[in-house]
Amino acid sequence: MDAFYVSVELLRHPELRGLPVVVGGTAGRGVVSAASYEARRYGIRSAISSAVARKLCPDAIFIPPDISHYVEVSHHLHEVFESFTPLVEQISVDEAFMDVTGASKLMGNAVKIAWALRQRVMDETQLSCSVGIAPNKFLAKLASEHAKPKASMAGIDPGYQVFEVRPGHEIEFLMPLPVQALWGVGPATLRKLEAIGVRTIADLAELDLDIVCSAVGDAHGRHLHNLALGIDDRIVEPERIAKSIGHEETFAEDLLTHEDVRVQLVRLCDAVARRTRIAGVAAGTLMLKLKFSSFDSVTRSITPSIALTTGPSMVAALEPLLASLDCSQGVRLLGVHAQKLTTETGSAPRLFDEGGDTPENIEEHWQPASKAVDSIVNKFGIGVIGPASGLDKRRPGENPFGPVLEE
């Protein structure tokens, strides 16, 4: 989707069309989630701080994100995608892979399907999308980026809208691109590749595999070398299981005590646990993340003897990790992530019943209550019931891009 969050907001605020609009946290510690192409002309892009965005464009109009509404629109989009093919792998609220091989006999070639898809999306949602076509997922992703509108101070170029990397032309398409276009090339990997003279995908493709592996590691090196040659054998997975479920929040003011952090920990664990139950999975491992006022981050993980699905058991598992950290320097961000997700949620056999407030015992005792809470929430909505310490506070995930200014 093209500037998805902003585009959805412009449907509700058509008077803002043509203006530099930013969706993101509006307070000092906010982060840009999405920017209109008019805002991108000034250099505003996702993930930069809202403060920097305001400096780049003082006239930018900020709108706090409404994640629940974007998810609702995303569900509608998914239905549109599935009207073309059942092989749809959603990788985010605004992006999906589609295998249209089986639809070609009925609907024509991939290019014809792509233009029909764009029109159907526009007719159903009044939103625009860019479609990339290629023999594999990696190249299709790059092709979709190539198809997108481009913003510069000279104006806004609508782009190709649909772009195809034809079979046999993969290398021709890839070679001129910067190496950071490859999945898995972040800042650290980029520095290692630049150290051996790699700046473009062509540079990487021409290197001997052993040299690449010695620079970035064996598994990572093989992965990047294959991508540089246009090799990606992964299939579209319609029922892709999430690898992790989590929430992170940036606070308007630093949290300075363990008790203050624990209150937020309870809220986040409750939200993460509910999402695992909705997904029909359990947390085999839990990760705690803190970012301090110095911007230094720490993560700690724990793997209980059984997978967890309830908020109180997750709190019990993470509290000892929190107790080992010094919060007095100021905590600006807290995150809780359920990892190593599994569908096996039964109790693990234990030689001795230790009793007490262990995560395992709390999980067993809280499962019936959690199911009752889910029933209440499903009937009356989120916010009607929850941990006492979290009542009358914004819901986790409501403002994932930082705090917003109070009216």
FIMAR-720379 format. One record per residue (C-alpha): residue number from 0; residue in one letter; x, y, z. Coordinates in Angstrom, 1 decimal. Last residue first. Layout:
N
+-----+--------+--------+--------+--------+
| num | residu |     px |     py |     pz |
+-----+--------+--------+--------+--------+
| NUM |      A |      X |      Y |      Z |
...
+-----+--------+--------+--------+--------+
***
This chain:
407
+-----+--------+--------+--------+--------+
| num | residu |     px |     py |     pz |
+-----+--------+--------+--------+--------+
| 406 |      E |   -5.5 |   18.2 |   24.1 |
| 405 |      E |   -2.8 |   15.8 |   25.3 |
| 404 |      L |    0.3 |   15.6 |   23.1 |
| 403 |      V |    1.0 |   12.1 |   21.8 |
| 402 |      P |    3.4 |    9.6 |   23.2 |
| 401 |      G |    5.5 |    7.3 |   21.0 |
| 400 |      F |    5.1 |    5.4 |   17.8 |
| 399 |      P |    3.2 |    2.4 |   19.4 |
| 398 |      N |    0.3 |    4.7 |   20.4 |
| 397 |      E |   -2.6 |    2.3 |   20.9 |
| 396 |      G |   -0.3 |   -0.7 |   21.1 |
| 395 |      P |   -0.8 |   -1.1 |   24.8 |
| 394 |      R |   -4.1 |    0.5 |   25.8 |
| 393 |      R |   -4.1 |    4.0 |   27.2 |
| 392 |      K |   -4.6 |    4.2 |   31.0 |
| 391 |      D |   -7.9 |    4.2 |   32.9 |
| 390 |      L |   -7.3 |    0.7 |   34.3 |
| 389 |      G |   -3.8 |   -0.7 |   34.1 |
| 388 |      S |   -3.1 |   -1.1 |   37.8 |
| 387 |      A |   -6.4 |   -2.9 |   38.2 |
| 386 |      P |   -5.5 |   -5.5 |   35.6 |
| 385 |      G |   -8.2 |   -5.8 |   32.9 |
| 384 |      I |  -11.9 |   -5.4 |   32.2 |
| 383 |      V |  -14.1 |   -3.0 |   30.2 |
| 382 |      G |  -11.1 |   -1.7 |   28.2 |
| 381 |      I |  -11.4 |   -3.9 |   25.1 |
| 380 |      G |  -15.0 |   -4.6 |   24.0 |
| 379 |      F |  -18.2 |   -5.8 |   25.5 |
| 378 |      K |  -18.8 |   -9.3 |   24.1 |
| 377 |      N |  -15.3 |  -10.2 |   23.1 |
| 376 |      V |  -13.9 |   -8.5 |   26.2 |
| 375 |      I |  -16.2 |  -10.5 |   28.5 |
| 374 |      S |  -15.4 |  -13.8 |   26.8 |
| 373 |      D |  -11.6 |  -13.1 |   26.9 |
| 372 |      V |  -11.9 |  -12.3 |   30.6 |
| 371 |      A |  -13.6 |  -15.7 |   31.2 |
| 370 |      K |  -10.8 |  -17.5 |   29.2 |
| 369 |      S |   -8.3 |  -15.6 |   31.4 |
| 368 |      A |  -10.0 |  -16.8 |   34.6 |
| 367 |      P |   -9.9 |  -20.4 |   33.4 |
| 366 |      Q |   -6.1 |  -20.1 |   32.5 |
| 365 |      W |   -5.2 |  -18.3 |   35.7 |
| 364 |      H |   -4.5 |  -21.3 |   38.0 |
| 363 |      E |   -2.4 |  -23.2 |   35.6 |
| 362 |      E |   -0.4 |  -20.2 |   34.5 |
| 361 |      I |    0.2 |  -19.2 |   38.1 |
| 360 |      N |    1.5 |  -22.6 |   38.8 |
| 359 |      E |    4.0 |  -22.5 |   35.9 |
| 358 |      P |    5.0 |  -18.9 |   36.5 |
| 357 |      T |    5.9 |  -19.9 |   40.1 |
| 356 |      D |    3.9 |  -18.4 |   42.9 |
| 355 |      G |    4.1 |  -21.2 |   45.4 |
| 354 |      G |    3.9 |  -24.9 |   44.8 |
| 353 |      E |    7.0 |  -27.0 |   44.2 |
| 352 |      D |    5.0 |  -29.9 |   42.8 |
| 351 |      F |    7.8 |  -32.5 |   42.4 |
| 350 |      L |    8.7 |  -34.6 |   39.4 |
| 349 |      R |    7.0 |  -32.2 |   37.0 |
| 348 |      P |    5.2 |  -33.1 |   33.8 |
| 347 |      A |    4.7 |  -30.1 |   31.5 |
| 346 |      S |    1.2 |  -28.5 |   31.5 |
| 345 |      G |   -0.6 |  -28.2 |   28.2 |
| 344 |      T |   -0.2 |  -25.2 |   25.9 |
| 343 |      E |    1.2 |  -26.8 |   22.7 |
| 342 |      T |    0.4 |  -24.4 |   19.9 |
| 341 |      T |    3.9 |  -22.9 |   20.1 |
| 340 |      L |    5.5 |  -19.5 |   19.9 |
| 339 |      K |    9.3 |  -19.4 |   20.3 |
| 338 |      Q |    8.8 |  -15.7 |   21.4 |
| 337 |      A |    6.4 |  -13.6 |   23.4 |
| 336 |      H |    7.8 |  -10.0 |   23.6 |
| 335 |      V |    7.5 |   -7.4 |   26.3 |
| 334 |      G |    8.9 |   -3.9 |   25.8 |
| 333 |      L |    9.6 |   -0.9 |   27.9 |
| 332 |      L |   10.9 |    2.5 |   26.8 |
| 331 |      R |   12.1 |    5.7 |   28.5 |
| 330 |      V |   13.5 |    4.0 |   31.7 |
| 329 |      G |   15.4 |    6.4 |   34.0 |
| 328 |      Q |   18.8 |    6.0 |   35.6 |
| 327 |      S |   17.0 |    4.6 |   38.7 |
| 326 |      C |   15.8 |    1.6 |   36.8 |
| 325 |      D |   18.8 |   -0.6 |   37.6 |
| 324 |      L |   18.1 |   -4.1 |   36.3 |
| 323 |      S |   18.1 |   -7.4 |   38.2 |
| 322 |      A |   14.6 |   -6.8 |   39.5 |
| 321 |      L |   13.3 |   -6.7 |   35.9 |
| 320 |      L |   14.6 |  -10.2 |   35.2 |
| 319 |      P |   13.0 |  -11.4 |   38.4 |
| 318 |      E |    9.7 |   -9.8 |   37.4 |
| 317 |      L |    9.7 |  -11.5 |   33.9 |
| 316 |      A |    8.4 |  -14.9 |   34.8 |
| 315 |      A |    5.9 |  -13.7 |   37.4 |
| 314 |      V |    4.6 |  -11.1 |   34.9 |
| 313 |      M |    4.2 |  -13.7 |   32.2 |
| 312 |      S |    2.2 |  -15.9 |   34.7 |
| 311 |      P |    0.0 |  -12.9 |   35.6 |
| 310 |      G |   -0.7 |  -12.1 |   31.9 |
| 309 |      T |   -1.8 |  -15.6 |   30.8 |
| 308 |      T |   -0.7 |  -17.7 |   27.8 |
| 307 |      L |    2.6 |  -19.3 |   28.9 |
| 306 |      A |    4.6 |  -22.3 |   27.5 |
| 305 |      I |    5.8 |  -24.7 |   30.1 |
| 304 |      S |    9.2 |  -25.1 |   31.8 |
| 303 |      P |    9.7 |  -21.3 |   31.5 |
| 302 |      T |   12.2 |  -19.9 |   29.0 |
| 301 |      I |   13.6 |  -16.5 |   30.1 |
| 300 |      S |   15.0 |  -13.6 |   28.1 |
| 299 |      R |   16.7 |  -10.3 |   29.0 |
| 298 |      T |   17.2 |   -7.3 |   26.7 |
| 297 |      V |   19.1 |   -4.1 |   27.4 |
| 296 |      S |   19.1 |   -0.8 |   25.6 |
| 295 |      D |   21.2 |    2.3 |   25.9 |
| 294 |      F |   19.3 |    5.5 |   24.9 |
| 293 |      S |   20.9 |    7.3 |   27.9 |
| 292 |      S |   17.3 |    7.7 |   29.3 |
| 291 |      F |   17.1 |    3.9 |   29.3 |
| 290 |      K |   15.7 |    1.5 |   26.9 |
| 289 |      L |   14.3 |   -1.7 |   28.4 |
| 288 |      K |   13.4 |   -5.0 |   26.7 |
| 287 |      L |   12.0 |   -8.1 |   28.4 |
| 286 |      M |   11.8 |  -11.3 |   26.3 |
| 285 |      L |    9.6 |  -14.3 |   27.0 |
| 284 |      T |   10.2 |  -17.8 |   25.7 |
| 283 |      G |    7.8 |  -20.6 |   24.9 |
| 282 |      A |    4.9 |  -18.1 |   24.6 |
| 281 |      A |    1.6 |  -19.8 |   23.7 |
| 280 |      V |   -0.4 |  -19.9 |   20.5 |
| 279 |      G |   -4.1 |  -19.8 |   19.5 |
| 278 |      A |   -3.7 |  -16.4 |   17.9 |
| 277 |      I |   -6.4 |  -14.9 |   20.2 |
| 276 |      R |   -4.6 |  -16.5 |   23.1 |
| 275 |      T |   -1.3 |  -15.0 |   22.1 |
| 274 |      R |   -2.9 |  -11.6 |   21.7 |
| 273 |      R |   -4.4 |  -11.8 |   25.2 |
| 272 |      A |   -1.0 |  -12.7 |   26.7 |
| 271 |      V |    0.7 |   -9.7 |   24.9 |
| 270 |      A |   -1.9 |   -7.3 |   26.3 |
| 269 |      D |   -1.8 |   -8.6 |   29.8 |
| 268 |      C |    2.0 |   -8.7 |   29.7 |
| 267 |      L |    2.1 |   -5.0 |   28.6 |
| 266 |      R |   -0.2 |   -3.8 |   31.3 |
| 265 |      V |    1.6 |   -5.7 |   34.0 |
| 264 |      L |    5.0 |   -4.5 |   32.8 |
| 263 |      Q |    3.6 |   -0.9 |   32.9 |
| 262 |      V |    2.8 |   -1.2 |   36.6 |
| 261 |      R |    6.2 |   -3.0 |   37.1 |
| 260 |      V |    8.1 |    0.0 |   35.6 |
| 259 |      D |    6.6 |    2.3 |   38.2 |
| 258 |      E |    7.3 |   -0.1 |   41.0 |
| 257 |      H |   10.9 |   -0.6 |   39.8 |
| 256 |      T |   11.4 |    3.1 |   40.1 |
| 255 |      L |   12.5 |    6.0 |   37.8 |
| 254 |      L |   10.1 |    5.8 |   34.8 |
| 253 |      D |   11.2 |    8.5 |   32.3 |
| 252 |      E |    8.5 |   10.9 |   31.1 |
| 251 |      A |    6.4 |   10.8 |   27.9 |
| 250 |      F |    6.9 |    7.0 |   27.8 |
| 249 |      T |    7.9 |    4.9 |   24.8 |
| 248 |      E |    5.9 |    1.6 |   24.6 |
| 247 |      E |    6.7 |   -1.8 |   23.2 |
| 246 |      H |    4.3 |   -4.7 |   22.6 |
| 245 |      G |    5.0 |   -8.2 |   21.5 |
| 244 |      I |    4.0 |  -11.3 |   19.6 |
| 243 |      S |    6.8 |  -13.4 |   18.0 |
| 242 |      K |    7.4 |  -15.7 |   15.0 |
| 241 |      A |    3.8 |  -15.3 |   13.7 |
| 240 |      I |    2.5 |  -18.4 |   12.0 |
| 239 |      R |    2.1 |  -18.1 |    8.2 |
| 238 |      E |   -1.2 |  -19.6 |    7.1 |
| 237 |      P |   -1.1 |  -18.3 |    3.5 |
| 236 |      E |    2.6 |  -19.2 |    3.1 |
| 235 |      V |    4.0 |  -18.0 |   -0.3 |
| 234 |      I |    7.0 |  -20.2 |   -1.1 |
| 233 |      R |   10.6 |  -19.6 |   -0.3 |
| 232 |      D |   13.1 |  -20.5 |   -3.0 |
| 231 |      D |   15.0 |  -17.2 |   -3.2 |
| 230 |      I |   17.9 |  -16.9 |   -5.6 |
| 229 |      G |   18.3 |  -13.5 |   -7.4 |
| 228 |      L |   22.1 |  -13.8 |   -7.5 |
| 227 |      A |   22.5 |  -11.2 |   -4.8 |
| 226 |      L |   19.9 |  -13.0 |   -2.8 |
| 225 |      N |   22.0 |  -16.2 |   -2.9 |
| 224 |      H |   25.1 |  -14.3 |   -1.7 |
| 223 |      L |   23.1 |  -12.7 |    1.1 |
| 222 |      H |   21.9 |  -16.0 |    2.5 |
| 221 |      R |   25.2 |  -17.7 |    2.0 |
| 220 |      G |   26.9 |  -14.9 |    3.9 |
| 219 |      H |   24.4 |  -15.0 |    6.7 |
| 218 |      A |   24.9 |  -18.7 |    7.3 |
| 217 |      D |   28.7 |  -18.5 |    7.1 |
| 216 |      G |   29.5 |  -15.3 |    8.9 |
| 215 |      V |   29.7 |  -11.7 |    7.8 |
| 214 |      A |   33.2 |  -11.2 |    6.4 |
| 213 |      S |   34.4 |  -14.8 |    6.2 |
| 212 |      C |   31.1 |  -15.8 |    4.6 |
| 211 |      V |   31.5 |  -13.1 |    1.9 |
| 210 |      I |   35.1 |  -14.2 |    1.1 |
| 209 |      D |   34.1 |  -17.9 |    1.0 |
| 208 |      L |   31.3 |  -17.1 |   -1.5 |
| 207 |      D |   33.7 |  -15.6 |   -4.0 |
| 206 |      L |   32.8 |  -12.0 |   -4.9 |
| 205 |      E |   31.0 |  -11.1 |   -8.1 |
| 204 |      A |   27.5 |  -11.2 |   -6.6 |
| 203 |      L |   28.6 |   -8.9 |   -3.8 |
| 202 |      D |   29.9 |   -6.2 |   -6.1 |
| 201 |      A |   26.9 |   -6.5 |   -8.4 |
| 200 |      I |   24.6 |   -6.0 |   -5.3 |
| 199 |      T |   26.4 |   -2.7 |   -4.9 |
| 198 |      R |   28.8 |   -1.3 |   -2.3 |
| 197 |      V |   31.1 |   -4.2 |   -1.5 |
| 196 |      G |   34.8 |   -3.3 |   -1.1 |
| 195 |      I |   35.7 |   -5.7 |    1.7 |
| 194 |      A |   35.2 |   -3.1 |    4.4 |
| 193 |      E |   32.0 |   -2.0 |    2.7 |
| 192 |      L |   30.6 |   -5.5 |    3.4 |
| 191 |      K |   31.4 |   -5.3 |    7.1 |
| 190 |      R |   30.0 |   -1.7 |    7.4 |
| 189 |      L |   26.8 |   -2.9 |    5.6 |
| 188 |      T |   26.4 |   -5.8 |    8.0 |
| 187 |      A |   26.4 |   -3.4 |   11.0 |
| 186 |      P |   24.1 |   -0.9 |    9.4 |
| 185 |      G |   21.5 |   -3.5 |    8.2 |
| 184 |      V |   21.9 |   -5.9 |    5.3 |
| 183 |      G |   19.5 |   -8.7 |    6.1 |
| 182 |      W |   17.1 |   -8.4 |    3.1 |
| 181 |      L |   19.1 |   -7.0 |    0.2 |
| 180 |      A |   18.5 |   -3.3 |   -0.8 |
| 179 |      Q |   21.5 |   -2.4 |    1.4 |
| 178 |      V |   23.8 |   -3.7 |   -1.4 |
| 177 |      P |   22.9 |   -0.7 |   -3.5 |
| 176 |      L |   21.0 |   -1.7 |   -6.8 |
| 175 |      P |   22.8 |   -1.7 |  -10.1 |
| 174 |      M |   23.1 |   -5.6 |  -10.3 |
| 173 |      L |   19.5 |   -6.5 |   -9.3 |
| 172 |      F |   17.4 |   -5.8 |  -12.4 |
| 171 |      E |   19.9 |   -7.3 |  -14.9 |
| 170 |      I |   20.4 |  -10.2 |  -12.6 |
| 169 |      E |   16.6 |  -11.0 |  -12.6 |
| 168 |      H |   16.1 |  -10.6 |  -16.3 |
| 167 |      G |   15.6 |  -14.2 |  -17.2 |
| 166 |      P |   12.1 |  -14.3 |  -15.8 |
| 165 |      R |   10.6 |  -10.8 |  -16.1 |
| 164 |      V |   11.0 |   -8.4 |  -13.2 |
| 163 |      E |    7.6 |   -6.6 |  -13.4 |
| 162 |      F |    6.6 |   -3.2 |  -12.2 |
| 161 |      V |    3.1 |   -1.9 |  -11.5 |
| 160 |      Q |    2.5 |    1.6 |  -10.1 |
| 159 |      Y |    5.4 |    2.8 |  -12.4 |
| 158 |      G |    6.0 |    5.9 |  -10.4 |
| 157 |      P |    3.5 |    8.7 |   -9.6 |
| 156 |      D |    6.5 |   11.2 |   -9.6 |
| 155 |      I |    5.9 |   13.8 |   -6.9 |
| 154 |      G |    7.6 |   17.2 |   -7.3 |
| 153 |      A |   10.9 |   18.9 |   -7.9 |
| 152 |      M |   11.6 |   18.9 |   -4.1 |
| 151 |      S |   11.5 |   15.1 |   -4.3 |
| 150 |      A |    8.9 |   12.4 |   -3.9 |
| 149 |      K |    8.8 |    9.0 |   -5.6 |
| 148 |      P |    5.6 |    7.0 |   -6.2 |
| 147 |      K |    6.1 |    3.2 |   -5.8 |
| 146 |      A |    6.9 |    0.7 |   -8.6 |
| 145 |      H |   10.5 |    0.2 |   -7.6 |
| 144 |      E |    9.4 |   -0.7 |   -4.1 |
| 143 |      S |    7.0 |   -3.3 |   -5.6 |
| 142 |      A |    9.8 |   -4.7 |   -7.7 |
| 141 |      L |   12.1 |   -5.1 |   -4.6 |
| 140 |      K |    9.3 |   -7.1 |   -2.9 |
| 139 |      A |    8.7 |   -9.2 |   -6.0 |
| 138 |      L |   12.4 |   -9.9 |   -6.2 |
| 137 |      F |   12.5 |  -11.3 |   -2.7 |
| 136 |      K |    9.3 |  -13.2 |   -3.1 |
| 135 |      N |   10.2 |  -15.1 |   -6.3 |
| 134 |      P |    9.5 |  -15.1 |  -10.1 |
| 133 |      A |    8.7 |  -11.4 |  -10.1 |
| 132 |      I |    5.8 |   -9.0 |  -10.1 |
| 131 |      G |    5.7 |   -5.8 |   -7.9 |
| 130 |      V |    2.5 |   -4.0 |   -7.2 |
| 129 |      S |    2.0 |   -0.5 |   -5.8 |
| 128 |      C |   -1.1 |    0.3 |   -3.9 |
| 127 |      S |   -3.7 |    3.0 |   -3.9 |
| 126 |      L |   -6.6 |    3.5 |   -1.5 |
| 125 |      Q |  -10.3 |    4.3 |   -2.2 |
| 124 |      T |  -11.1 |    1.1 |   -0.3 |
| 123 |      E |  -13.2 |   -1.2 |   -2.6 |
| 122 |      D |  -12.8 |    0.6 |   -5.9 |
| 121 |      M |   -9.1 |    1.5 |   -5.3 |
| 120 |      V |   -8.3 |   -2.1 |   -4.2 |
| 119 |      R |  -10.2 |   -3.5 |   -7.2 |
| 118 |      Q |   -8.3 |   -1.1 |   -9.6 |
| 117 |      R |   -4.9 |   -2.1 |   -8.2 |
| 116 |      L |   -5.8 |   -5.8 |   -8.4 |
| 115 |      A |   -6.9 |   -5.5 |  -12.0 |
| 114 |      W |   -3.6 |   -3.8 |  -12.8 |
| 113 |      A |   -1.7 |   -6.7 |  -11.1 |
| 112 |      I |   -3.8 |   -9.4 |  -12.7 |
| 111 |      K |   -3.0 |   -8.0 |  -16.2 |
| 110 |      V |    0.7 |   -7.9 |  -15.3 |
| 109 |      A |    0.5 |  -11.5 |  -13.9 |
| 108 |      N |   -1.0 |  -13.0 |  -17.1 |
| 107 |      G |   -4.7 |  -13.5 |  -17.7 |
| 106 |      M |   -7.5 |  -13.8 |  -15.2 |
| 105 |      L |   -8.8 |  -17.4 |  -15.6 |
| 104 |      K |   -5.7 |  -19.2 |  -16.8 |
| 103 |      S |   -3.5 |  -16.9 |  -14.7 |
| 102 |      A |   -5.1 |  -17.6 |  -11.4 |
| 101 |      G |   -3.1 |  -20.6 |  -10.5 |
| 100 |      T |    0.2 |  -18.8 |  -10.7 |
|  99 |      V |   -1.1 |  -15.8 |   -8.7 |
|  98 |      D |    1.0 |  -16.3 |   -5.6 |
|  97 |      M |    0.4 |  -13.3 |   -3.5 |
|  96 |      F |    2.7 |  -11.6 |   -1.0 |
|  95 |      A |    1.3 |   -9.1 |    1.3 |
|  94 |      E |    1.8 |   -5.5 |    2.6 |
|  93 |      D |   -0.2 |   -2.9 |    4.5 |
|  92 |      V |   -1.0 |   -4.5 |    7.9 |
|  91 |      S |    2.2 |   -6.6 |    7.8 |
|  90 |      I |    3.5 |   -9.8 |    6.2 |
|  89 |      Q |    0.2 |  -11.1 |    4.9 |
|  88 |      E |    0.8 |  -14.3 |    2.9 |
|  87 |      V |   -2.0 |  -14.7 |    0.2 |
|  86 |      L |   -2.4 |  -18.0 |   -1.7 |
|  85 |      P |   -6.2 |  -18.0 |   -1.8 |
|  84 |      T |   -6.0 |  -16.1 |   -5.1 |
|  83 |      F |   -7.8 |  -13.1 |   -6.7 |
|  82 |      S |  -10.7 |  -12.6 |   -4.3 |
|  81 |      E |   -8.1 |  -13.4 |   -1.5 |
|  80 |      F |   -6.5 |  -10.0 |   -2.2 |
|  79 |      V |   -9.8 |   -8.2 |   -1.7 |
|  78 |      E |  -10.5 |  -10.0 |    1.5 |
|  77 |      H |   -7.0 |   -9.0 |    2.7 |
|  76 |      L |   -7.7 |   -5.4 |    2.0 |
|  75 |      H |  -10.8 |   -5.5 |    4.2 |
|  74 |      H |   -8.7 |   -7.0 |    7.0 |
|  73 |      S |   -6.2 |   -4.2 |    6.5 |
|  72 |      V |   -8.9 |   -1.6 |    6.8 |
|  71 |      E |   -9.8 |   -3.0 |   10.3 |
|  70 |      V |   -6.0 |   -3.1 |   11.2 |
|  69 |      Y |   -5.7 |    0.6 |   10.2 |
|  68 |      H |   -8.7 |    1.4 |   12.4 |
|  67 |      S |   -7.2 |   -0.4 |   15.4 |
|  66 |      I |   -3.9 |    1.4 |   14.8 |
|  65 |      D |   -5.2 |    4.9 |   15.1 |
|  64 |      P |   -2.0 |    6.9 |   14.8 |
|  63 |      P |   -1.8 |   10.5 |   16.1 |
|  62 |      I |   -2.0 |   13.0 |   13.3 |
|  61 |      F |    0.7 |   15.6 |   12.7 |
|  60 |      I |    0.4 |   18.4 |   10.1 |
|  59 |      A |    3.8 |   19.5 |    8.7 |
|  58 |      D |    4.3 |   23.3 |    8.5 |
|  57 |      P |    7.6 |   23.2 |   10.4 |
|  56 |      C |    9.0 |   20.8 |    7.8 |
|  55 |      L |   12.5 |   19.5 |    8.4 |
|  54 |      K |   12.5 |   20.8 |   12.0 |
|  53 |      R |    9.1 |   19.2 |   12.6 |
|  52 |      A |   10.4 |   15.9 |   11.3 |
|  51 |      V |   13.4 |   16.0 |   13.6 |
|  50 |      A |   11.1 |   16.4 |   16.6 |
|  49 |      S |    8.8 |   13.6 |   15.3 |
|  48 |      S |   11.8 |   11.3 |   15.4 |
|  47 |      I |   12.8 |    9.4 |   12.3 |
|  46 |      A |   11.2 |    5.9 |   11.9 |
|  45 |      S |    9.2 |    6.7 |    8.8 |
|  44 |      R |   10.4 |    9.4 |    6.4 |
|  43 |      I |   10.5 |   13.2 |    6.3 |
|  42 |      G |   13.1 |   14.4 |    3.8 |
|  41 |      Y |   11.2 |   17.6 |    2.8 |
|  40 |      R |    9.6 |   16.0 |   -0.3 |
|  39 |      R |    8.5 |   13.2 |    2.0 |
|  38 |      A |    5.9 |   15.5 |    3.5 |
|  37 |      E |    4.2 |   15.9 |    0.2 |
|  36 |      Y |    4.5 |   12.1 |   -0.3 |
|  35 |      S |    2.5 |   11.7 |    2.9 |
|  34 |      A |    4.4 |   10.5 |    5.9 |
|  33 |      A |    4.2 |    7.3 |    8.0 |
|  32 |      S |    5.1 |    6.1 |   11.4 |
|  31 |      V |    7.1 |    9.1 |   12.5 |
|  30 |      V |    8.4 |    8.7 |   16.1 |
|  29 |      G |    7.3 |   10.6 |   19.2 |
|  28 |      R |    9.6 |   11.5 |   22.1 |
|  27 |      G |    8.7 |   15.2 |   22.2 |
|  26 |      A |    5.0 |   14.6 |   21.7 |
|  25 |      T |    3.2 |   14.0 |   18.4 |
|  24 |      G |    3.7 |   10.3 |   18.0 |
|  23 |      G |    3.1 |    9.3 |   14.4 |
|  22 |      V |    1.1 |   10.0 |   11.2 |
|  21 |      V |    2.6 |   12.9 |    9.2 |
|  20 |      V |    0.8 |   15.1 |    6.7 |
|  19 |      P |    2.5 |   17.5 |    4.3 |
|  18 |      L |   -0.5 |   18.9 |    2.4 |
|  17 |      G |   -2.0 |   17.8 |   -0.9 |
|  16 |      R |   -5.0 |   16.2 |    0.7 |
|  15 |      L |   -5.6 |   17.7 |    4.2 |
|  14 |      E |   -9.3 |   18.6 |    3.5 |
|  13 |      P |   -9.9 |   14.9 |    2.8 |
|  12 |      H |   -9.6 |   14.2 |    6.6 |
|  11 |      R |  -11.2 |   10.8 |    7.1 |
|  10 |      L |  -10.1 |    9.4 |    3.8 |
|   9 |      L |   -6.8 |   11.3 |    4.4 |
|   8 |      E |   -6.3 |    9.2 |    7.5 |
|   7 |      V |   -6.3 |    6.0 |    5.5 |
|   6 |      S |   -3.8 |    7.5 |    3.1 |
|   5 |      V |   -1.5 |    8.5 |    6.0 |
|   4 |      Y |   -1.5 |    5.1 |    7.5 |
|   3 |      F |   -0.9 |    3.4 |    4.1 |
|   2 |      A |    1.7 |    5.6 |    2.5 |
|   1 |      D |    1.2 |    3.6 |   -0.7 |
|   0 |      M |    0.0 |    0.0 |    0.0 |
+-----+--------+--------+--------+--------+
***
